[in-house]
Amino acid sequence: MTSGQTEGQLREDIERTRQQLGETAEALAAKADVKARAKQQVDQLRRQVTARAGQAKEQAARGWMSSPSALATAAAVVFAAIAIAAWRRR
């Protein structure tokens, strides 16, 4: 025992160090899991696209996009936004 620590204090220090090491190892493993990180990004992009599509649908229901050409233009804009977002993430 060093510098006046009791056996109980040393055991607590060891347990705390083990816990910190375990947390660090988990964090490193999460960063190294490329597949899981890619899935999270895809899920996030999917939520954004769904939200934008819902907004476009609401606006269409209100009548500002009543013509077929306006709907096609809106669809093209949404598709372009998705493609740009996917390209930027790479």
The first five atom37 places (N, CA, C, CB, O) and aatype in JSON, in Angstrom:
{
  "aatype": [12, 16, 15, 7, 5, 16, 6, 7, 5, 10, 1, 6, 3, 9, 6, 1, 16, 1, 5, 5, 10, 7, 6, 16, 0, 6, 0, 10, 0, 0, 11, 0, 3, 19, 11, 0, 1, 0, 11, 5, 5, 19, 3, 5, 10, 1, 1, 5, 19, 16, 0, 1, 0, 7, 5, 0, 11, 6, 5, 0, 0, 1, 7, 17, 12, 15, 15, 14, 15, 0, 10, 0, 16, 0, 0, 0, 19, 19, 13, 0, 0, 9, 0, 9, 0, 0, 17, 1, 1, 1],
  "atom_mask": [
    [1, 1, 1, 1, 1],
    [1, 1, 1, 1, 1],
    [1, 1, 1, 1, 1],
    [1, 1, 1, 0, 1],
    [1, 1, 1, 1, 1],
    [1, 1, 1, 1, 1],
    [1, 1, 1, 1, 1],
    [1, 1, 1, 0, 1],
    [1, 1, 1, 1, 1],
    [1, 1, 1, 1, 1],
    [1, 1, 1, 1, 1],
    [1, 1, 1, 1, 1],
    [1, 1, 1, 1, 1],
    [1, 1, 1, 1, 1],
    [1, 1, 1, 1, 1],
    [1, 1, 1, 1, 1],
    [1, 1, 1, 1, 1],
    [1, 1, 1, 1, 1],
    [1, 1, 1, 1, 1],
    [1, 1, 1, 1, 1],
    [1, 1, 1, 1, 1],
    [1, 1, 1, 0, 1],
    [1, 1, 1, 1, 1],
    [1, 1, 1, 1, 1],
    [1, 1, 1, 1, 1],
    [1, 1, 1, 1, 1],
    [1, 1, 1, 1, 1],
    [1, 1, 1, 1, 1],
    [1, 1, 1, 1, 1],
    [1, 1, 1, 1, 1],
    [1, 1, 1, 1, 1],
    [1, 1, 1, 1, 1],
    [1, 1, 1, 1, 1],
    [1, 1, 1, 1, 1],
    [1, 1, 1, 1, 1],
    [1, 1, 1, 1, 1],
    [1, 1, 1, 1, 1],
    [1, 1, 1, 1, 1],
    [1, 1, 1, 1, 1],
    [1, 1, 1, 1, 1],
    [1, 1, 1, 1, 1],
    [1, 1, 1, 1, 1],
    [1, 1, 1, 1, 1],
    [1, 1, 1, 1, 1],
    [1, 1, 1, 1, 1],
    [1, 1, 1, 1, 1],
    [1, 1, 1, 1, 1],
    [1, 1, 1, 1, 1],
    [1, 1, 1, 1, 1],
    [1, 1, 1, 1, 1],
    [1, 1, 1, 1, 1],
    [1, 1, 1, 1, 1],
    [1, 1, 1, 1, 1],
    [1, 1, 1, 0, 1],
    [1, 1, 1, 1, 1],
    [1, 1, 1, 1, 1],
    [1, 1, 1, 1, 1],
    [1, 1, 1, 1, 1],
    [1, 1, 1, 1, 1],
    [1, 1, 1, 1, 1],
    [1, 1, 1, 1, 1],
    [1, 1, 1, 1, 1],
    [1, 1, 1, 0, 1],
    [1, 1, 1, 1, 1],
    [1, 1, 1, 1, 1],
    [1, 1, 1, 1, 1],
    [1, 1, 1, 1, 1],
    [1, 1, 1, 1, 1],
    [1, 1, 1, 1, 1],
    [1, 1, 1, 1, 1],
    [1, 1, 1, 1, 1],
    [1, 1, 1, 1, 1],
    [1, 1, 1, 1, 1],
    [1, 1, 1, 1, 1],
    [1, 1, 1, 1, 1],
    [1, 1, 1, 1, 1],
    [1, 1, 1, 1, 1],
    [1, 1, 1, 1, 1],
    [1, 1, 1, 1, 1],
    [1, 1, 1, 1, 1],
    [1, 1, 1, 1, 1],
    [1, 1, 1, 1, 1],
    [1, 1, 1, 1, 1],
    [1, 1, 1, 1, 1],
    [1, 1, 1, 1, 1],
    [1, 1, 1, 1, 1],
    [1, 1, 1, 1, 1],
    [1, 1, 1, 1, 1],
    [1, 1, 1, 1, 1],
    [1, 1, 1, 1, 1]
  ],
  "atom_positions": [
    [[0.84, -1.17, 0.0], [0.0, 0.0, 0.0], [0.89, 1.24, 0.0], [-0.96, 0.0, 1.22], [1.86, 1.33, 0.76]],
    [[0.55, 2.18, -0.85], [1.39, 3.35, -1.0], [0.72, 4.58, -0.43], [1.74, 3.57, -2.46], [-0.51, 4.7, -0.44]],
    [[1.52, 5.48, 0.05], [1.12, 6.8, 0.54], [-0.11, 6.75, 1.44], [0.84, 7.72, -0.62], [-1.01, 7.57, 1.3]],
    [[-0.15, 5.82, 2.33], [-1.18, 5.77, 3.37], [-2.55, 5.31, 2.91], [0.0, 0.0, 0.0], [-3.52, 5.51, 3.64]],
    [[-2.68, 4.68, 1.75], [-3.98, 4.19, 1.31], [-4.28, 2.87, 2.0], [-4.02, 4.02, -0.23], [-3.4, 2.03, 2.21]],
    [[-5.52, 2.71, 2.34], [-5.93, 1.45, 2.95], [-6.22, 0.45, 1.84], [-7.18, 1.64, 3.87], [-6.29, 0.81, 0.66]],
    [[-6.38, -0.8, 2.22], [-6.68, -1.84, 1.24], [-8.01, -1.56, 0.54], [-6.73, -3.23, 1.93], [-8.14, -1.78, -0.66]],
    [[-8.98, -1.07, 1.29], [-10.28, -0.74, 0.72], [-10.19, 0.37, -0.31], [0.0, 0.0, 0.0], [-10.85, 0.33, -1.35]],
    [[-9.36, 1.38, -0.02], [-9.19, 2.49, -0.96], [-8.52, 2.01, -2.25], [-8.37, 3.61, -0.33], [-8.89, 2.43, -3.34]],
    [[-7.55, 1.13, -2.1], [-6.88, 0.59, -3.28], [-7.86, -0.22, -4.14], [-5.69, -0.29, -2.87], [-7.83, -0.13, -5.37]],
    [[-8.7, -1.0, -3.5], [-9.68, -1.78, -4.25], [-10.66, -0.87, -4.99], [-10.45, -2.72, -3.3], [-11.03, -1.14, -6.13]],
    [[-11.07, 0.22, -4.33], [-11.97, 1.18, -4.99], [-11.28, 1.83, -6.19], [-12.42, 2.27, -3.99], [-11.89, 1.99, -7.24]],
    [[-10.0, 2.19, -6.02], [-9.25, 2.77, -7.13], [-9.15, 1.8, -8.3], [-7.85, 3.19, -6.66], [-9.31, 2.19, -9.45]],
    [[-8.88, 0.56, -7.99], [-8.77, -0.46, -9.04], [-10.11, -0.63, -9.75], [-8.3, -1.8, -8.45], [-10.15, -0.71, -10.98]],
    [[-11.19, -0.69, -9.01], [-12.52, -0.85, -9.61], [-12.88, 0.35, -10.48], [-13.59, -1.05, -8.51], [-13.42, 0.19, -11.57]],
    [[-12.58, 1.55, -9.99], [-12.86, 2.76, -10.76], [-12.04, 2.76, -12.06], [-12.53, 4.03, -9.92], [-12.56, 3.12, -13.12]],
    [[-10.79, 2.35, -11.97], [-9.94, 2.29, -13.16], [-10.47, 1.26, -14.15], [-8.49, 1.95, -12.77], [-10.47, 1.52, -15.36]],
    [[-10.91, 0.11, -13.67], [-11.5, -0.91, -14.55], [-12.73, -0.37, -15.26], [-11.86, -2.17, -13.74], [-12.91, -0.59, -16.46]],
    [[-13.57, 0.33, -14.52], [-14.79, 0.88, -15.11], [-14.45, 1.9, -16.19], [-15.67, 1.51, -14.02], [-15.05, 1.9, -17.26]],
    [[-13.49, 2.78, -15.91], [-13.08, 3.78, -16.89], [-12.49, 3.12, -18.13], [-12.07, 4.75, -16.26], [-12.77, 3.55, -19.25]],
    [[-11.69, 2.1, -17.93], [-11.1, 1.38, -19.05], [-12.18, 0.7, -19.89], [-10.09, 0.33, -18.54], [-12.11, 0.71, -21.12]],
    [[-13.17, 0.13, -19.23], [-14.28, -0.49, -19.95], [-15.05, 0.52, -20.78], [0.0, 0.0, 0.0], [-15.4, 0.25, -21.93]],
    [[-15.32, 1.69, -20.21], [-16.03, 2.74, -20.94], [-15.22, 3.22, -22.14], [-16.35, 3.93, -20.02], [-15.77, 3.45, -23.21]],
    [[-13.92, 3.37, -21.94], [-13.04, 3.8, -23.03], [-13.03, 2.75, -24.15], [-11.61, 4.05, -22.51], [-13.1, 3.1, -25.33]],
    [[-12.95, 1.49, -23.78], [-12.96, 0.42, -24.77], [-14.27, 0.41, -25.55], [-12.73, -0.94, -24.1], [-14.27, 0.21, -26.76]],
    [[-15.4, 0.61, -24.87], [-16.7, 0.66, -25.54], [-16.76, 1.83, -26.52], [-17.83, 0.77, -24.52], [-17.27, 1.68, -27.63]],
    [[-16.25, 2.99, -26.11], [-16.27, 4.16, -26.98], [-15.41, 3.92, -28.23], [-15.76, 5.41, -26.22], [-15.81, 4.28, -29.34]],
    [[-14.25, 3.32, -28.05], [-13.38, 3.03, -29.19], [-14.02, 2.01, -30.12], [-12.02, 2.52, -28.71], [-13.93, 2.13, -31.34]],
    [[-14.66, 1.0, -29.56], [-15.33, -0.01, -30.38], [-16.46, 0.61, -31.19], [-15.87, -1.14, -29.5], [-16.66, 0.26, -32.35]],
    [[-17.2, 1.52, -30.57], [-18.29, 2.18, -31.28], [-17.76, 3.01, -32.45], [-19.1, 3.08, -30.32], [-18.36, 3.02, -33.52]],
    [[-16.65, 3.71, -32.24], [-16.06, 4.51, -33.32], [-15.52, 3.63, -34.43], [-14.95, 5.4, -32.77], [-15.55, 4.02, -35.6]],
    [[-15.03, 2.47, -34.1], [-14.45, 1.56, -35.09], [-15.52, 0.79, -35.85], [-13.51, 0.58, -34.41], [-15.22, 0.2, -36.89]],
    [[-16.76, 0.78, -35.38], [-17.84, 0.03, -36.03], [-18.4, 0.86, -37.19], [-18.96, -0.32, -35.0], [-19.4, 1.57, -37.04]],
    [[-17.74, 0.76, -38.32], [-18.1, 1.55, -39.49], [-19.51, 1.21, -39.98], [-17.09, 1.34, -40.61], [-20.26, 2.09, -40.39]],
    [[-19.85, -0.07, -39.94], [-21.16, -0.49, -40.41], [-22.28, 0.15, -39.59], [-21.28, -2.03, -40.36], [-23.26, 0.63, -40.15]],
    [[-22.12, 0.17, -38.28], [-23.15, 0.76, -37.42], [-23.24, 2.27, -37.64], [-22.86, 0.46, -35.94], [-24.33, 2.84, -37.66]],
    [[-22.09, 2.92, -37.79], [-22.1, 4.37, -38.02], [-22.76, 4.7, -39.35], [-20.67, 4.94, -37.98], [-23.5, 5.67, -39.44]],
    [[-22.48, 3.91, -40.38], [-23.1, 4.13, -41.69], [-24.61, 3.94, -41.59], [-22.5, 3.18, -42.75], [-25.38, 4.7, -42.19]],
    [[-25.04, 2.92, -40.84], [-26.48, 2.68, -40.67], [-27.14, 3.86, -39.97], [-26.72, 1.39, -39.86], [-28.25, 4.25, -40.33]],
    [[-26.46, 4.43, -38.97], [-27.01, 5.6, -38.28], [-27.17, 6.76, -39.24], [-26.12, 6.01, -37.1], [-28.18, 7.47, -39.19]],
    [[-26.19, 6.98, -40.11], [-26.28, 8.08, -41.07], [-27.41, 7.85, -42.06], [-24.95, 8.24, -41.81], [-28.13, 8.79, -42.42]],
    [[-27.58, 6.61, -42.51], [-28.66, 6.28, -43.44], [-30.01, 6.51, -42.75], [-28.54, 4.82, -43.94], [-30.92, 7.07, -43.34]],
    [[-30.12, 6.07, -41.51], [-31.38, 6.28, -40.77], [-31.69, 7.75, -40.61], [-31.3, 5.61, -39.39], [-32.84, 8.17, -40.75]],
    [[-30.66, 8.55, -40.31], [-30.86, 9.99, -40.15], [-31.31, 10.61, -41.47], [-29.58, 10.67, -39.65], [-32.23, 11.43, -41.49]],
    [[-30.66, 10.23, -42.56], [-31.03, 10.76, -43.87], [-32.46, 10.34, -44.23], [-30.04, 10.28, -44.95], [-33.22, 11.13, -44.8]],
    [[-32.81, 9.09, -43.9], [-34.17, 8.6, -44.18], [-35.2, 9.44, -43.42], [-34.3, 7.11, -43.78], [-36.25, 9.78, -43.97]],
    [[-34.91, 9.77, -42.17], [-35.84, 10.6, -41.38], [-35.99, 11.99, -42.0], [-35.36, 10.72, -39.9], [-37.09, 12.54, -42.06]],
    [[-34.87, 12.55, -42.45], [-34.92, 13.88, -43.07], [-35.75, 13.86, -44.34], [-33.5, 14.39, -43.36], [-36.56, 14.76, -44.58]],
    [[-35.54, 12.84, -45.16], [-36.28, 12.73, -46.42], [-37.77, 12.54, -46.13], [-35.74, 11.56, -47.27], [-38.61, 13.15, -46.79]],
    [[-38.08, 11.71, -45.16], [-39.48, 11.48, -44.8], [-40.14, 12.78, -44.34], [-39.58, 10.41, -43.7], [-41.27, 13.08, -44.7]],
    [[-39.41, 13.54, -43.53], [-39.94, 14.82, -43.05], [-40.17, 15.78, -44.21], [-39.0, 15.45, -42.02], [-41.21, 16.44, -44.27]],
    [[-39.21, 15.86, -45.12], [-39.36, 16.76, -46.28], [-40.51, 16.32, -47.17], [-38.06, 16.82, -47.09], [-41.26, 17.15, -47.68]],
    [[-40.65, 15.02, -47.36], [-41.74, 14.51, -48.18], [-43.08, 14.84, -47.53], [-41.61, 12.99, -48.39], [-44.04, 15.2, -48.21]],
    [[-43.14, 14.72, -46.2], [-44.37, 15.07, -45.5], [-44.72, 16.53, -45.65], [0.0, 0.0, 0.0], [-45.88, 16.89, -45.82]],
    [[-43.7, 17.39, -45.59], [-43.93, 18.82, -45.78], [-44.43, 19.1, -47.2], [-42.63, 19.62, -45.51], [-45.35, 19.9, -47.38]],
    [[-43.83, 18.45, -48.19], [-44.26, 18.65, -49.57], [-45.69, 18.17, -49.77], [-43.32, 17.92, -50.54], [-46.48, 18.79, -50.48]],
    [[-46.03, 17.07, -49.12], [-47.38, 16.53, -49.23], [-48.4, 17.51, -48.62], [-47.47, 15.16, -48.54], [-49.47, 17.74, -49.18]],
    [[-48.04, 18.07, -47.46], [-48.94, 19.04, -46.82], [-49.13, 20.26, -47.7], [-48.39, 19.47, -45.45], [-50.25, 20.76, -47.84]],
    [[-48.05, 20.73, -48.29], [-48.14, 21.9, -49.15], [-48.97, 21.59, -50.4], [-46.74, 22.39, -49.55], [-49.73, 22.44, -50.86]],
    [[-48.82, 20.39, -50.93], [-49.61, 19.99, -52.09], [-51.08, 19.93, -51.74], [-49.13, 18.64, -52.64], [-51.94, 20.31, -52.54]],
    [[-51.37, 19.45, -50.55], [-52.77, 19.35, -50.12], [-53.38, 20.73, -49.97], [-52.88, 18.59, -48.8], [-54.59, 20.91, -50.16]],
    [[-52.56, 21.71, -49.63], [-53.08, 23.08, -49.5], [-53.3, 23.74, -50.85], [-52.13, 23.92, -48.66], [-53.92, 24.8, -50.93]],
    [[-52.8, 23.12, -51.92], [-53.15, 23.59, -53.24], [-52.12, 24.42, -53.96], [0.0, 0.0, 0.0], [-52.34, 24.76, -55.13]],
    [[-51.0, 24.77, -53.36], [-50.04, 25.62, -54.08], [-49.31, 24.84, -55.15], [-49.04, 26.22, -53.11], [-48.71, 25.43, -56.05]],
    [[-49.35, 23.51, -55.07], [-48.7, 22.7, -56.09], [-49.75, 21.8, -56.74], [-47.54, 21.85, -55.48], [-49.65, 20.57, -56.67]],
    [[-50.72, 22.39, -57.37], [-51.81, 21.58, -57.89], [-51.54, 21.02, -59.28], [-53.07, 22.39, -57.92], [-52.19, 20.06, -59.68]],
    [[-50.6, 21.59, -60.0], [-50.37, 21.09, -61.35], [-49.36, 19.94, -61.34], [-49.87, 22.21, -62.26], [-48.48, 19.89, -60.48]],
    [[-49.49, 19.01, -62.28], [-48.55, 17.87, -62.34], [-47.11, 18.31, -62.55], [-48.95, 16.93, -63.47], [-46.2, 17.69, -62.01]],
    [[-46.88, 19.37, -63.32], [-45.51, 19.83, -63.56], [-44.89, 20.38, -62.27], [-45.48, 20.9, -64.66], [-43.68, 20.24, -62.06]],
    [[-45.69, 21.0, -61.41], [-45.17, 21.5, -60.14], [-44.8, 20.34, -59.23], [-46.2, 22.42, -59.46], [-43.8, 20.4, -58.52]],
    [[-45.59, 19.28, -59.25], [-45.28, 18.09, -58.46], [-44.01, 17.43, -58.96], [-46.44, 17.1, -58.51], [-43.18, 17.0, -58.16]],
    [[-43.84, 17.36, -60.27], [-42.63, 16.77, -60.84], [-41.41, 17.6, -60.46], [-42.75, 16.65, -62.38], [-40.35, 17.05, -60.15]],
    [[-41.54, 18.91, -60.49], [-40.44, 19.79, -60.12], [-40.09, 19.6, -58.65], [-40.81, 21.25, -60.39], [-38.91, 19.53, -58.29]],
    [[-41.11, 19.52, -57.8], [-40.87, 19.32, -56.37], [-40.18, 17.99, -56.13], [-42.19, 19.39, -55.58], [-39.26, 17.9, -55.31]],
    [[-40.61, 16.94, -56.84], [-39.99, 15.63, -56.69], [-38.53, 15.68, -57.13], [-40.77, 14.57, -57.5], [-37.67, 15.06, -56.5]],
    [[-38.25, 16.4, -58.2], [-36.87, 16.51, -58.69], [-36.0, 17.25, -57.68], [-36.84, 17.24, -60.04], [-34.84, 16.89, -57.47]],
    [[-36.56, 18.28, -57.06], [-35.81, 19.03, -56.06], [-35.51, 18.15, -54.85], [-36.6, 20.29, -55.61], [-34.38, 18.16, -54.35]],
    [[-36.48, 17.39, -54.39], [-36.27, 16.49, -53.25], [-35.22, 15.44, -53.61], [-37.6, 15.82, -52.83], [-34.33, 15.17, -52.81]],
    [[-35.32, 14.86, -54.79], [-34.34, 13.85, -55.22], [-32.94, 14.46, -55.27], [-34.73, 13.27, -56.6], [-31.98, 13.83, -54.82]],
    [[-32.82, 15.67, -55.81], [-31.52, 16.33, -55.89], [-30.95, 16.59, -54.5], [-31.63, 17.65, -56.67], [-29.75, 16.41, -54.27]],
    [[-31.8, 17.0, -53.56], [-31.34, 17.25, -52.2], [-30.83, 15.96, -51.56], [-32.48, 17.85, -51.35], [-29.81, 15.97, -50.86]],
    [[-31.53, 14.87, -51.8], [-31.11, 13.57, -51.25], [-29.78, 13.15, -51.86], [-32.19, 12.49, -51.51], [-28.87, 12.7, -51.16]],
    [[-29.66, 13.3, -53.18], [-28.41, 12.91, -53.85], [-27.24, 13.73, -53.37], [-28.56, 13.04, -55.36], [-26.15, 13.2, -53.15]],
    [[-27.44, 15.03, -53.2], [-26.36, 15.91, -52.72], [-25.98, 15.53, -51.3], [-26.78, 17.39, -52.79], [-24.8, 15.47, -50.97]],
    [[-26.97, 15.29, -50.46], [-26.68, 14.92, -49.06], [-25.91, 13.61, -49.01], [-27.98, 14.8, -48.24], [-24.97, 13.47, -48.23]],
    [[-26.3, 12.64, -49.83], [-25.59, 11.35, -49.84], [-24.17, 11.51, -50.35], [-26.34, 10.32, -50.7], [-23.24, 10.91, -49.82]],
    [[-24.01, 12.33, -51.38], [-22.68, 12.57, -51.94], [-21.77, 13.27, -50.93], [-22.78, 13.41, -53.22], [-20.59, 12.94, -50.83]],
    [[-22.29, 14.22, -50.19], [-21.49, 14.98, -49.21], [-21.08, 14.11, -48.04], [-22.28, 16.2, -48.69], [-20.03, 14.35, -47.45]],
    [[-21.87, 13.11, -47.69], [-21.54, 12.24, -46.58], [-20.4, 11.3, -46.91], [-22.75, 11.45, -46.17], [-19.74, 10.79, -46.0]],
    [[-20.15, 11.07, -48.16], [-19.03, 10.19, -48.55], [-17.79, 10.97, -48.43], [-19.19, 9.63, -49.98], [-16.7, 10.46, -48.7]]
  ]
}
